[in-house]
Amino acid sequence: MDRILLWALLIIGMVLLLFSLRKPLIKDTVLVYLLKAYFSSFFGVIVAGAHLIEYPVRFLGQYFNTSILFEYFLYPIMCVYFYQTSYHSSILGIIVQCALYTSALTILEVLCEKYTDLIEYHGWTWEYSFITIFLLSFFVRMLMKLINKREQSAS
């Protein structure tokens, strides 16, 4: 059943990725996606390597100790949508949207931890996930704001 859920999440992620690429700002979309994948994989390796989180059922489990589906695909896609919906937002709007997206991901993670073998916490809690996801998402969003500001001033 867990493998079916992984495949369903992969298909949902592919559909969401295709829809996200239909919007303008393709350069920004790709940059947000790659930055998020880079940073989340960095932290994911540390957390999984320290055995704070375990992923008993995962794609390419013989090669990776982390959830590559989440770190390289689903989380970056979520951040693309966060970026696109908060593009014209004030700092307060960005914070609120970041909290909402982070809450949704954290709730899904808690449900997966409780009802599936996709994730197991060992010295990790949903609070750590919320804080980490929020800070990483907010950091990349602010980094993109800075990049765009510098790009506009150079033009």
Secondary structure, 3 states (H helix, E strand, C coil): CHHHHHHHHHHHHHHHHHHHCCCCCHHHHHHHHHHHHHHHHHHHHHHHHCCCEECCCCCCCCCCCCCHHHHHHHHHHHHHHHHHHCCCCCHHHHHHHHHHHHHHHHHHHHHHHHHCCCCEECCCCHHHHHHHHHHHHHHHHHHHHHHHHHHHHHC
